[in-house]
Amino acid sequence: PPTGPLVGRRVVVTAGGTREPIDPVRFIGNRSSGKMGTSIAEACARRGARVDLVTTASGLPVPPGVRALHVDTALEMREAVRGLTADADAIVKAAAVADFRPASYHDQKLKKEADGLAEVVLTRNPDILAELGRERGPEGPLLVGFAAETDLEEERGREKLHDKGIDLIVINRVDMADAGFGVDTNRALLLTAQGGRTEVPLTTKSRLAEVLCNELEHLLAERDRG
Ligand code: C5P
């Protein structure tokens, strides 16, 4: 049986970038690799949590003890997460969800000869995390968001915490060669709704996952105490 400080906890983690299809062969995507979310899932499982990983990263190995659900689009991710929310103690949204998707899907491959200038009309995706923040009651799960930024702007981070109604936000840099999308290292700033602030200078994504797990344990214990 699993042991560790997160035994008895259920954690849902999302990872990777969503892919929004245009036609059978094309999609709108982003550079998220899924490494950060997968590292968080791994760290939580190692501490004894039951972990569901909702991920777009089909190429990454699923860590031991983690149950993976593979999705492509923001709408699929939303359905998967909503299906797991009722039983979750914490939801960590490390995925880079596309803010927009093509308004219509062409079931035939678009041909360059067909219409001269191709145009893709976009429509807004729901903000999954903000929805969870709006809909959760007092018994609802802890909510953790990520914000990919080109600076570690604390003010904007606090605004996002508040606007999305979540408990913790991890602001991470995506504009440097050694942080963010695709690489194994990261730089981050963790802000909590109660005013907590933890700066994490350049480190591995595994190490950042451990720092986040420490924070998660702390917040869960605090919530248990009421
Ligand atoms: O507002 P912004 O996109 O920076 O917020 C990022 C956070 O919100 C991430 O945790 C991401 O997973 C989540 N998000 C979401 N649904 C969206 C957009 C972002 O859950 N449509």
Residues whose N, C-alpha, C, O or C-beta is under 5 A from the ligand:
A	BS01	C5P	K93 A94 A95 A96 V97 A98 D99 N125 P126 D127 I128 L129 V144 G145 F146 A147 A148
